[in-house]
Amino acid sequence: IGMHVSLRELKESRGDLLGLAPVHLLLTGLISAGALYMLGISWSIAIAVGLSLGLSSTAVVARILTEREQNSCPIGRTATHVLIFQDIVAIFLMIFATSLGEGETAAGLAGLLSEYLLNGGAVPLAAGLLLAFVQALIAFGAAMLFSRYLLNPVFRTLAATRNDEAFTAFTLLLVLAAACATAMIGLSLTLGAFLAGLAVSGTPFRHQVQTEMGPFRGLLLSFFFISVGLSIDLPGLLRNLPLVVIGAFGILTVKTALGYIAARM
């Protein structure tokens, strides 16, 4: 996903990234969170689950767009921009969801929010949000600087050797190193992988790296669907089949209607 994000692309698609995508996600997420809260679920979990219901599967949608040869048409490009926005949100949503499992500690965002709601601690909340924003800003800035001043010369040297294995190995090393770096400063492994792709997108070797990563992407995508299939509780699914079908149909209907409203807006 990170390799599909470039500064030029962001400038050209700002209408989708700053308009359609956030409006659609907020409409779906807030309505879903409100419904879950009215069912008795705590507000923090309702927000996490509600926003998750507002996300779409990039793997599924990208495959459908490719099969229909719609990647380059206006609808396909808009869908891709919305997916990019949702994937960026999903990374920070994973951080938030992880903090829910860590308890109410000052280090976690959930702890800061709980302290704010229970004690009126506006300062801890503001400090936590500011810290998260600064960390993200530093990470994105570091990725841009790394891409311009270090990654370009390294890729140029590897390309001159005409050694495909070295090129692939260095790309994998870059992803793992970036993931470890973000994990060491308290952010997610996924954010590091995204930043590595973002750094690669700023180099002239972007398309070559995408070609090299093609087999890995297909293999990992297969593992993803296998893991989803293995996690399904078939007896539980059969016991609650009517509820599952009604719930899935309801979510698709609501998301389609809200997507139409967001697009018209």
WOFENKA-V444473 format. One line per field, one symbol per residue. psi: psi as a letter, one per 30 degrees, with the letter a starting at -180 (. if undefined). A space follows every 50 residues. Layout:
psi = ???
This chain:
psi = eeffkleeeeefgfeeefdeeeeeeeeeeeeeeeeeeffgkleeeeeeee eefflljeeeeeeeeeeghgefleeeeeeeeeeeeeeeeeefeeeeeefe fflilffkeeeeeeeeeeggieeeeeeeeeeeeeeeeeeeeeeeeeeefe eeeeeeeeeffhjeeeeeeeeeeeeeeeeeeeefggaleeeeeeeeeeee fglfgeeeeeeefeeeeeeeeeeeeeeeeffkjeeeeeegeeeeeeeeee eeeeeeeeeeeeee.
